């Protein structure tokens, strides 16, 4: 099978396209000289923590790096993998990273635990996870209530995977205590547990879900990779991956946060129209899991889950807080409205739109 080589910098664009991008950026800079004047000096370093670099959750960041969008903003962004959202949160608390890329749901949990963090650009507008049952283990399955006493595997890297399973159970009148849970670390362990018959249901992300569907081994129960599927399960929109940092960092390093936002927004727009060949050329070959057909199939299953504009709207934010408080067992807080209001800012995205232009 032919391999696609990883790029050490952005792919070579046709000269006319490169000139047009540079020219539009320059025009935007003239329109907003104050913003561009405060951009950091050459290659301001940013340690950005995430679960796994090859995860589709973080594809906008990989694209931003590979196409040189971070470099255009004067940033030297190092993507650091931690394996799970909990580990990413721990690294941010310990000051081992500057910025975190994780689910907005995880940010809510941390804010309810008094962590002074703030998100500033939304990358995912759906959780990008799905849940199904094993066609071999439960061949006669016809209702979620039949999961009582069964084992559900959930992705360790995604809080949304557990919340999706809990939401489905709740709709069937089951509590989390009525099933067994197996947290699956990323990698081969996911498929091993499935193949060994240790789990009867699975709530996970791609490529695993698409792979099992294509093999006929999984019967889908809920699909929060799509906007419609997300609303069906969670009774409204549910935001996913975002960038967040300590509020002190957001305030003191506003020029860096602005640069990150502009790079990510360009990446999100690129993903809206990227052809399969463009995508395979842009991402490192190691990210395609040695199966480019599966990679593309999984990507197109989640594509509509990427935010087109980086904005977190009020409806999605409110629903996310409701879901976390209701299903994660954190309890209602009397000051939740104030916490919700300060947990995210759209100011950097709105400024980025003025610099690079609003979506067309």
N, C-alpha and C positions, 0 to 999 in steps of 0.2 A: 504493500500500500504506500502510495507517495506520501511523504511527510511535508508538513508546512513548517518552515523554519521560523524560529522566534526572531523578532526584530530587536536589535539593541537600541534602536531609536524609532522614531515614527517611520512608517512606510513612505517610500518616495511617491509623492503626489505628482500628477501632471503639472508642469510649470504654470499653466494658466490658472489651474485651481488653487495652487499655492499662493499665486499673486493675488487672486481675488480674496482669499481668506485673510492674508496679511493686510491688504488694502482696507477691507471692511473693519478689521481690528484697529487699524490706524485711525480711520475715520471716527470710530467710536471713542478712541482715546482723545481726539480733538474735541469731541462733543462733551466729554467728562474729564477735563484735565486734572481736577482736584483728586479724583479717584486714582488715576494712573500715576500721578506724582507721588502717592504714598505707597506704591507697590514696593515690595522688599527688594533689596539688592540681589546680586547674582546668586541664584540657587539657595534660597533660604530652606534649610532642612526641616522636614516634617516627618515624624514617625507616625504612621497611620496603621492602627491595629484592626484586623479583621479575622474572620474565622479561617477561611482557606482562600488563597488567591485564585484557585481555579473554579471556585463556586460561582454559579450564575448570579447569585445574590450580588456579587461584587464586580460583575462584568463592566459596569460603567467606569469603575476605577482603573481596571486593566486597560480599557480602551483609552482613557484619558492619559495614561502613562505611555502606551504604545504609540499613540498618534501625536505625542509631544505637547498635549494641552497643558500639563503641569509645568513643563519647561517654559512654555509661552508666558506663563504667569510668574516666572522667576522662582519656581519652587523645585526643590529636590525632595520628592515624596518617596519615602521608603515604605512599601507595603509589608507589614509584619503579621504573619499568620499565628493564631493562638488556638485554633481548633474548635472552640465553642464560644457562644455569646457570653457565657458566664466568665470565661477566661479573659475575653476582651475587656469586659467590665472591670475585672480585677486588675488588669494591667493599667487601665486608665486611672483607677483609684490609687494605685501605687506609683503613678507618675512614670511608668515605663513606656508609655506612648503619649503623644500629644493629642491625637484625635482618634476617635473610634468610629468604625463603620459597622453598625449592627442594627437590629430591628428597633423601630420606634417603640415596640412593646417592651423591649428590654430597658429602654430609657425610662419608660413609665415606672417599671418596677424599681429602678434605682432612684427615681425622683421621690417615690413614695417611701423610700428608705433614707430620705434626706440627703441624697447626693446632689450637689448644686451643678447639675449638668444641663446643657442646652443644645438642641439640634438646630441645624441651620440650612440644610438642603436635603430634600427627600429624593431618594433614588428609586424606591419601589412603592407602587400604589396598590399592590396586592401582596399577600404573604408568600406567594410562589411555592406553596406546599399543597399536597393532595393526600387523601386517605383512601385506602382500599382494603379488601380482605383477600386472603389466599384462596384461590379457586381449588387448590388441592386440600387444604386444611378444612375449609368450610364450603364444600361443594353445594350444600342445600341452603345456603345463607339467603335470607330474604328480609331481615329486619335487624336494625342496630341492637335491639334488645338481646339478640343472640350472642352478643359479645360479652355478656355477663360471665365472669369466671375465665375469660380468655386472656391471652397475653397480647398487648399492643406494643409494637416497636415504634419508637419516636426518634427523630434525628436530634442528636446532642447539640448540633450547631444551631438549631432553630427553636426558639421559644414558641413560635407560631405553630410548629408541628404538634406540640403538646396541647396548645390551646385549641387547635382544630379538632383533635380527638376528643377533648373534654367538651367542646361545644356540641359535637355530634351525640356524645353520650347523654348530655343534659337534655337534648331535644327528645331523646328516647326514654327519659326518666331514670337514667343510671347515674350514679355518682362515681368519681374517680376511684373510690375505694372498692368498687365492685368488679374491677378488672385488675390484671397484673400489668406492670409497666417494665419495659426493657429499653433503656437509653442506649442508642447505637452511636458509637463514635464514628467519625467520618472514615471512609475507606472500605477495605474489603470486608470488615466486620459486619457491615450492613447486609451484604448479600449472603455471607456465611450463615448468619442467624436465620435468614429467610430460608435458605436451602436446607438447613438442618431441621426445619419445622418447629423451631423454638418460639416463633411468633405466628399468630393467626391473623393479625391485622397490622397494618403499617401506615404511619403518618410521617411522610418524609418529603424530601425535595428531589428535584432532578439532578443528575440523570437517572437515578435509581427508579423513580416511579415510571418514567417513560420506558425504561428498559424492561421492567416487569410487565407493563401493559403490552408491549410489543411481543413478548414471549407468551402471552396468554395466561400468565400466572397470577394476575391481580385483577380483581373486579373493583372498579372505582366506586366509592361511596360519596365522596365530596371532592371538589376541585377548586381550591383557593388559589390556583394559578391564574384564573381568569377573574375579571371584575364581576361578572354575573354569578359565578360560583362562590366568590367571597361574600357577596351580599346575601346569597341564599343561606349560608351557614351562620354568618355573624350579624345578620339583620342590618347590614349597612356596609359602607366602605371601610377597609382596614389597611392603614399604611404599613409599609414594610421597612426595608433598609434605608437608613439615613446616616448622615455624618453628624456627630456630636462631640462636644468637648466640655471641659470645665468652664463655667460661665466667666471665670477670671481670664481664662485663655482667650475666649471669644472676644472679650472686651479689649484685652491688652494686645492681642495679635489680630486685630480686625483686618489688617491688610493681607495677612496670610489666609484667614478665613474667607475673605472676599476672593482671593485667587483660587482657592480650592473650589469655591462655589462656581466660579466662572468656568473652570476646567470641567467640572462635573456636568454643568448645564450643557456645554458643547458636546460632551460625550453622550448625554441622554438624547440630544437632538440627532446625533449621528446614528444612534441605534434605531431611531424611528424609521429610517429609510435604507439602512445598510443591506446590501444584497448578500446572499450566502458566501459568495467568493470574497467579498470585502471583509466579512467577519472572520473567515478562516485566515485571510492574509494579515489581519490586524492582531489577533491573539496569538500568544506563544503556542507552538505545537503541543507542548506538554499539557496545555489546558483542555485539549479536546479528548482526553481520556483514551487515546489510541483508537478512537472510533469516531471519525468525523461525521458520519451519517447520523449516529446517535446524538452527537453534540448538537448538530443542526436541528434534529427533531425535537430535542429537549428545549433548545433555545426558542424555537417558534411556538412551543407550548406556553412559555412564560413571557413572551415578548410584550404582550399588552400590559403586563404587570409592571413594566418600567415606566416611571413617571415621565411625561413628555415635557414638563416645565419646572420640576423641582419644588413646586409649591405644596405645602401641607395645608389643606383647607379645614375650616372649622368642623364640618360634618365628620370628616375622617378622624380628626383629632378627638372629638367628643366620643365617637364610637370606640376608638382604641382604648380610651380611659375606662369606658363602661365595661368593655370586654375583659380587660386585665383585672379590674376590681371584682368583677363577678365570677371569674373563672380561676384566677390565680390564687385566690384566698388571701389577698393582702388586706382586705377589709376596707370599708368606706372611711374616708378621712374628712373631717369638717372643713379643712382648708384645701380641698382638692381643686376647686376652681382656680385659686391663686397659683397652685402648683402647675396646673395645666396651662395657664396663660403664660407662665415664664419658662415652660419646658421647650418651646420652639420659637424661632423667629424666622419670618419670611423676608426680613429686611435685606439680607445679602442676595437672595434670589431676585428680588425686585430691582436692586441696584445692578445686578448682573444683566438683567433684561435691558436696562437702559444703556449698558456698555456694549453688549454684543447683539442687541436687538431682540424684540419679542418673537416668539415662535410664529411661523407663517402657516 
